[in-house]
Amino acid sequence: MKPKAFSFKARKVLRATALAHQITYKKQSFILKRHLAFLAGFAILYVSALALGKRYRTIRCFISRCDVRNSPNTLEEDLCGPKRDYGAELKNICNENENAWKERKLTVVTVVRRHDDEFKLTAKMVLRQSWIAFSWILVLENIQTKAEMRRLRELADSDCRVQLVENAKNGEPFNSKNLALEHVKEQSSPYFRFVQAGEYLDFTTFEKSIWMLESNHNFYMASSFSLFKRDSNEVWKKGLHSGKSLLEDGLDLKNMSAIIRSAVLYSTPCKFETDVFHHLDDWGYHFCLAKEGIWGSTIPEVLSVYVPNTKIEQERQVIENVSTLLRSTYEGLTHSFPVIDAQPSTALESISAETLKNSLRIIRPTILVLIPWMSIGGADLANVRIVKELFDMGYHITIVCSLLDIDHDSMALREQFAPYTRDIFVLPGFLRLVDMPRFLKYIILSREIQKMFLSNSMLGYSLLPWLTQMCPELQIVDYVHNEEEGWNNGGYATYSVIHKQYLHCTFTSSKKAKRFMERRGRSSQDVNVAYLGIDLTEIESVKLQSPQLIREQMNIDKSAVVISYLGRLVHFKRPLLVVEAYRRLLIRISEKMNIPFDKKIILLVGGDGPEMPKISTIAEATTEGEIRVLGGLKHQDLLRYLFITDIFCLPSLAEGIPFTVAEAMALGAVPIVTDRGGFPELLTRNKKHGIILKVTENDELDTELLTSELQKLVLGNGDLQGMRMRGENHIRETFDKGRLIPALVRRILSCPRKKIQFRPSFNDSSLYYGVDHVLRQAAKLSDYHAIQKALEHHK
């Protein structure tokens, strides 16, 4: 059947309808495209904002040093630290790592009165600790709102380590703490620790505290230094090591948290008593333990940060006789306060290879950096630059320091390492020397480390044979800064030669050091020269300042001739020789030679070290001229002093390529150095970038030689201006760390793996001889017993 034709009117209506649909479709398509374009633009802006935000956060982290101790009131740890910390990358403890959690070593207790920002930040820092096997008991006291209770339950549901305990009685804090002690007994963990809401913890607090008690079996408790955030940061360097002097502190007695052996809950009757000490009930509990003969010692670093409660501080001021109250309550302690000394490590003492288990989840590769310390020196600044480059390349860095010198601030550069890692362990600060081998094994296994960078650590070299057996997958690369023929027949260069079979690659700072090692038996192919360079951007920023203005700020005459020695005040660098040459120079000019000279000559001596007392005594007794003893200097201050320096002296008997000399040259100072170490490579004799002394190691002859060269330059008989210009250009062209450090790090990471032949043995004799060697050479800087004795002078 033929379909019926539409009428003209119908066709017109249909065409109009179709046209309307077509227009509508086009409009919708246009709107859709416009929306899609808007969304695409928004996505681009969003991604850009994320990238910019990430960069901003990175910059802000770097400015704030990415260290909770510097900014505990902010969420800086969210912006930088944990993204590179293991704490943010833990396995699901309840599922994947259930057995490790059940073998927990620690029970943490916190009394919670409100779920506020302070508690949330404390919770983040507790749950992101590098030691993961612990229980956290939250004793709830007077929680006011359902919303707060809901958030606390959500926290417990999100992490199986968190347990909520409600205090039905509520009331005073000491009731809640006593209730917590009963629950600690049920956990059967060997240690417990109270954490206050509002106490901010270092990333490694639990890990170091547990290991301190594992190493020092006669200690019942372990505390640390604390930082108190007020108008200005105040580091409280008292702790368990202060002993009975704590009873004298009264109102100055600060909060102190300590990890305690759970055994004291069964062997003593101590509990938290009524708050007669006005918010010092923790100290009441500690002093009760002291009456029972239970005490411990202190880890000498800041591991906790407190923001003092202003109201509590004001209330405490009302009680004027807190010290008297403490002494009367614990009268017996003033005469019989327990003193528990760390056991000193002894020669050929029994050493265990058994270690603790801490199953961390590793997302990015980790490199172990084993160095002696973080003091102010060229080698230590080089380590900062290498760590920064590794961080920028996406690696997680664990740093282990094998020495600690409390009297000379051997950790002065720690703040410069802080932006790149919080995984820092200063072994003598919490371990006996005999426990350091198994702790190194623990670090390597818990972080799944496969590459170790070793530099200037006697402990590291001494343990290489044993460590290679315990961790056969570990690839070890070392960097030798210089040879020291006056110490152990070549110093670390000789250590590297002796242990060559365990080293996959060796780098050194100078050709001279390489030749020294080759003469001792190292293959030329195994030793690579890698200069480290200096930061020219820092140099240029200093040059933007006015040297005349800097001199004015430092009260130095604009026309004065400034001679400086800026470096560690140790014997082999011979700072005393510089001081004596300066004195002789003044005598020659003013008395013996009767030379007319109207400019003032000033000597600046900066740095710290064992020669400091002698130099200070000479400076105080000096009547002619002026010797300024500056003490330890931050790097920016050091550069400012170099910028106003005319002549820089470093008559050292052993050096690699010293950064301070390169920085002095880059800032326009003329160096006077020796022909030892890498000095000739840095200055290049034929181009006259400075003065190179041919030393004799006879102090009298070398002093005369230095005095003569100083006289030539000061009186204008030397090419001072020419050497300045040539030195600046030379450093700019050849010594830029922006090129040299990345090249070194790439070579470290690409080091080929060497096949090492060994027979595994847990009781290898090399372990005993390695520890014995360190004990004989550096017991005062490498064993906790010596560190505890040094702390006693800082009570």
MOCORZI-V633818 format. One record per backbone hydrogen bond with DSSP energy under -0.5 kcal/mol. NH is the residue of the N-H (numbers start at 0). CO is the residue of the C=O. E is the energy in kcal/mol with one decimal. If there is no record, write none. Layout:
NH	CO	E
NH	CO	E
//
This chain:
10	6	-2.8
11	7	-2.2
12	8	-2.2
13	9	-2.8
14	10	-2.9
15	11	-2.3
16	12	-2.6
17	13	-2.9
18	14	-2.7
19	15	-2.4
20	16	-2.6
21	17	-2.7
22	18	-2.8
23	19	-3.0
24	20	-2.9
25	21	-2.6
26	22	-2.9
27	23	-3.0
28	24	-3.1
29	25	-2.9
30	26	-3.0
31	27	-3.1
32	28	-3.1
33	29	-2.7
34	30	-2.8
35	31	-3.1
36	32	-3.0
37	33	-2.4
38	34	-3.0
39	35	-2.8
40	36	-2.7
41	37	-2.8
42	38	-2.7
43	39	-2.4
44	40	-2.7
45	41	-2.9
46	42	-2.9
47	43	-2.7
48	44	-2.8
49	45	-2.7
50	46	-2.7
51	47	-3.4
52	48	-3.6
53	49	-3.2
54	50	-2.5
55	51	-3.1
56	52	-3.3
57	53	-2.6
58	54	-2.9
59	55	-3.1
60	56	-2.9
61	57	-2.4
62	58	-2.6
63	59	-2.5
64	61	-0.8
65	60	-1.8
66	63	-0.9
69	66	-2.1
70	66	-1.0
73	70	-1.4
75	70	-0.5
77	74	-1.5
78	74	-1.1
79	75	-1.8
80	75	-0.6
81	76	-1.6
82	79	-0.8
83	79	-0.6
83	80	-2.3
84	81	-0.8
87	81	-0.5
87	84	-0.7
88	85	-2.3
89	86	-0.6
92	90	-1.2
94	91	-1.1
95	91	-0.9
96	91	-1.6
97	94	-0.9
100	96	-1.9
101	97	-2.2
102	98	-1.2
103	100	-1.1
104	132	-1.7
105	132	-1.0
106	190	-1.7
107	134	-3.7
108	192	-2.5
109	136	-2.3
111	109	-0.6
111	138	-2.8
112	110	-0.5
115	113	-1.1
119	115	-2.3
120	116	-2.2
121	117	-2.1
122	118	-2.9
123	119	-2.1
124	120	-2.0
125	121	-2.2
126	122	-2.6
127	123	-1.0
128	125	-1.3
129	202	-2.3
131	129	-0.6
133	131	-1.6
134	105	-2.0
135	160	-3.4
136	107	-3.3
136	134	-0.5
137	135	-0.6
137	162	-3.2
138	109	-2.4
138	136	-0.7
139	137	-0.8
139	164	-2.9
140	111	-2.9
148	144	-1.7
149	145	-2.7
150	146	-2.1
151	147	-2.1
152	148	-2.2
153	149	-2.3
154	150	-1.9
155	151	-2.0
156	152	-2.4
157	153	-1.6
158	154	-0.9
161	158	-1.9
162	135	-2.9
164	137	-2.9
166	139	-2.2
167	165	-1.0
174	171	-1.1
175	171	-1.0
176	172	-2.1
177	173	-2.1
178	174	-2.0
179	175	-2.1
180	176	-2.0
181	177	-1.4
182	178	-1.5
183	179	-2.1
184	180	-1.6
185	181	-0.9
186	182	-0.9
186	183	-0.9
187	183	-0.8
187	184	-0.6
188	183	-0.5
190	104	-1.5
191	259	-2.4
192	106	-2.1
193	257	-0.5
194	108	-3.0
197	117	-0.6
197	195	-0.5
198	195	-2.3
199	197	-0.5
199	304	-3.0
201	302	-2.6
204	201	-1.8
207	203	-2.5
208	204	-2.2
209	205	-2.6
210	206	-2.0
211	207	-2.1
212	208	-1.7
213	209	-2.1
214	210	-2.0
215	211	-2.7
216	214	-0.9
218	215	-1.7
219	294	-2.5
220	294	-0.6
221	258	-1.9
222	296	-2.1
224	298	-1.0
224	300	-1.4
225	235	-1.8
226	303	-2.2
227	233	-3.0
228	226	-0.6
228	305	-2.9
229	227	-0.8
233	227	-2.1
234	232	-0.5
235	225	-3.3
235	233	-0.6
236	234	-0.8
241	238	-1.8
242	239	-1.3
244	241	-1.6
245	242	-1.9
246	243	-1.5
247	244	-1.1
248	245	-1.0
249	245	-0.5
251	248	-2.4
252	249	-1.9
258	221	-2.3
259	191	-2.9
260	219	-2.2
261	189	-2.8
263	260	-1.7
264	261	-1.8
265	262	-1.3
266	262	-1.5
267	263	-1.4
272	270	-0.5
275	273	-3.3
277	274	-1.4
282	279	-0.5
283	279	-1.7
284	280	-1.9
285	281	-2.3
286	282	-3.0
287	283	-1.7
288	284	-2.0
289	285	-1.9
290	286	-2.0
291	287	-1.0
291	288	-0.5
292	289	-2.0
293	288	-2.6
294	292	-0.6
296	220	-1.4
298	222	-2.8
299	297	-0.7
300	298	-2.5
302	224	-1.7
302	300	-0.7
303	224	-0.8
304	199	-2.7
305	226	-2.9
306	197	-0.7
307	305	-0.7
309	307	-0.7
312	308	-2.5
313	309	-2.4
314	310	-2.3
315	311	-2.4
316	312	-1.2
317	313	-0.6
317	314	-1.1
318	314	-0.6
318	315	-0.8
319	317	-1.0
321	318	-0.6
324	320	-2.5
325	321	-2.8
326	322	-2.6
327	323	-2.5
328	324	-2.2
329	325	-2.3
330	327	-0.9
332	329	-1.3
333	329	-0.7
333	330	-0.9
334	331	-1.0
335	331	-1.2
336	332	-0.8
339	337	-0.5
340	338	-0.6
348	345	-1.7
359	357	-1.4
359	445	-0.7
361	359	-0.6
362	360	-0.6
366	395	-2.5
367	450	-2.1
368	366	-0.5
368	397	-3.0
369	367	-0.6
369	452	-2.7
370	368	-0.7
370	399	-2.2
371	454	-0.6
373	409	-2.1
376	374	-0.9
380	376	-2.4
381	377	-2.0
382	378	-1.6
383	379	-1.6
384	380	-1.8
385	381	-2.2
386	382	-2.6
387	383	-2.4
388	384	-1.9
389	385	-2.2
390	386	-2.4
391	387	-2.6
392	388	-1.3
393	390	-2.0
394	389	-2.2
395	364	-2.5
397	366	-2.3
398	396	-0.5
398	422	-2.5
399	368	-2.7
400	424	-3.1
401	370	-1.6
402	371	-2.6
403	780	-1.8
405	403	-0.5
407	404	-0.6
408	405	-1.0
409	404	-1.6
411	408	-1.3
412	373	-3.4
413	410	-1.8
415	412	-1.3
416	412	-1.0
416	413	-0.7
417	413	-1.6
418	414	-0.5
419	416	-2.0
420	416	-1.0
423	421	-1.7
424	398	-2.6
426	400	-2.1
426	424	-0.9
428	425	-1.9
429	426	-1.9
430	426	-2.1
434	431	-1.7
435	432	-1.4
436	432	-0.5
438	434	-1.5
439	435	-2.5
440	436	-2.0
441	437	-2.2
442	438	-2.7
443	439	-2.3
444	440	-2.4
445	441	-3.0
446	442	-1.9
447	444	-0.6
448	443	-2.3
449	365	-0.7
450	365	-0.6
451	474	-2.9
452	367	-3.3
453	451	-0.6
453	476	-2.9
454	369	-2.1
457	455	-0.7
460	456	-2.1
461	457	-2.6
462	458	-1.7
463	460	-1.2
466	462	-3.2
467	463	-2.4
468	464	-1.2
469	465	-2.3
470	466	-2.3
471	468	-0.5
473	470	-2.0
474	449	-2.6
475	473	-0.5
476	451	-2.9
477	504	-1.9
478	453	-2.2
479	506	-3.0
480	478	-0.6
483	489	-1.5
484	482	-0.5
486	483	-1.8
489	483	-1.7
489	486	-1.1
490	486	-1.7
492	489	-1.1
493	490	-0.7
494	490	-1.8
495	491	-2.3
496	492	-1.7
497	493	-2.6
498	494	-1.8
499	496	-1.4
501	498	-1.8
502	499	-1.0
503	475	-2.6
504	475	-0.9
505	525	-1.5
506	477	-2.6
507	527	-2.4
508	479	-1.7
513	509	-1.5
514	510	-2.5
515	511	-2.3
516	512	-2.1
517	513	-2.3
518	514	-2.2
519	515	-1.0
520	517	-1.1
521	516	-2.4
525	522	-0.8
526	522	-0.9
527	505	-2.5
527	525	-0.5
529	507	-3.0
533	734	-2.4
535	533	-1.0
538	534	-1.5
539	535	-2.6
540	536	-2.0
541	537	-1.8
542	538	-2.0
543	539	-0.9
544	541	-1.7
546	544	-0.6
549	545	-2.3
550	546	-2.4
551	547	-2.2
552	548	-2.5
553	549	-1.8
554	551	-1.2
555	550	-3.2
559	556	-1.2
560	599	-2.8
561	559	-0.6
562	560	-0.6
562	601	-3.0
563	646	-2.3
564	603	-2.8
566	605	-2.4
568	607	-1.6
569	567	-1.7
572	569	-0.9
573	569	-0.7
573	570	-1.4
574	569	-0.6
577	573	-1.0
578	574	-1.9
579	575	-2.3
580	576	-2.3
581	577	-2.2
582	578	-1.9
583	579	-2.2
584	580	-2.2
585	581	-2.0
586	582	-1.8
587	583	-2.6
588	584	-2.2
589	585	-2.6
590	586	-2.6
591	586	-1.5
592	587	-2.2
594	588	-1.3
596	594	-0.5
601	560	-2.6
601	599	-0.5
602	625	-2.6
603	562	-2.6
603	601	-0.5
604	602	-0.5
604	627	-3.0
605	564	-2.6
605	603	-0.5
606	630	-2.6
610	568	-2.5
611	608	-1.8
614	610	-2.1
615	611	-2.7
616	612	-2.1
617	613	-2.1
618	614	-2.5
619	615	-2.2
620	616	-1.5
621	617	-1.0
621	618	-0.5
625	600	-0.8
627	602	-2.8
627	625	-0.6
628	626	-0.6
629	604	-3.0
629	627	-0.7
630	604	-0.7
637	633	-2.5
638	634	-2.2
639	635	-1.7
640	636	-2.1
641	637	-2.2
642	638	-2.0
643	639	-0.9
644	641	-1.3
645	561	-2.5
646	561	-2.0
647	669	-2.4
648	563	-2.7
648	646	-0.5
649	671	-2.4
651	649	-1.5
652	571	-3.0
657	655	-0.6
661	657	-1.5
662	658	-3.1
663	659	-2.4
664	660	-2.4
665	661	-2.4
666	662	-1.5
667	664	-1.6
668	663	-3.0
669	645	-2.3
670	668	-0.6
670	688	-0.5
671	647	-2.9
672	670	-0.5
672	690	-2.8
673	649	-0.6
674	692	-1.3
677	654	-0.6
677	655	-1.7
678	675	-1.6
681	677	-1.8
682	678	-2.6
683	679	-2.2
686	683	-1.4
687	683	-0.5
687	684	-1.1
688	682	-0.7
688	683	-0.5
690	670	-2.9
692	672	-3.5
692	690	-0.6
694	692	-1.2
698	696	-0.7
701	697	-2.9
702	698	-2.1
703	699	-1.9
704	700	-2.1
705	701	-2.4
706	702	-2.6
707	703	-2.2
708	704	-1.8
709	705	-2.4
710	706	-2.3
711	707	-2.0
712	708	-2.0
713	709	-2.8
714	710	-2.3
715	712	-0.7
716	711	-2.5
717	711	-1.1
719	717	-2.0
722	718	-2.2
723	719	-1.9
724	720	-2.1
725	721	-2.4
726	722	-2.5
727	723	-2.3
728	724	-2.1
729	725	-2.3
730	726	-2.2
731	727	-2.1
732	728	-1.9
733	729	-1.9
734	730	-2.3
736	533	-2.7
736	734	-0.7
738	735	-1.5
739	735	-1.9
740	736	-1.9
741	736	-0.6
742	738	-1.1
743	739	-2.1
744	740	-2.7
745	741	-2.2
746	742	-1.7
747	743	-2.4
748	744	-2.5
749	745	-1.6
750	747	-1.1
755	753	-0.7
756	754	-0.5
757	755	-0.5
759	757	-0.5
763	760	-1.1
766	763	-1.3
767	763	-0.7
768	764	-2.2
769	765	-2.5
770	766	-2.3
771	767	-2.5
772	768	-2.1
773	769	-1.8
774	770	-2.4
775	771	-2.1
776	772	-2.1
777	773	-3.1
778	774	-0.8
780	777	-1.2
781	777	-0.8
781	778	-0.7
782	778	-0.9
783	430	-1.1
785	782	-0.9
786	782	-1.5
787	783	-2.9
788	784	-1.6
789	785	-2.0
790	786	-2.2
791	787	-1.3
792	789	-1.1
793	790	-2.1
794	791	-0.9
//
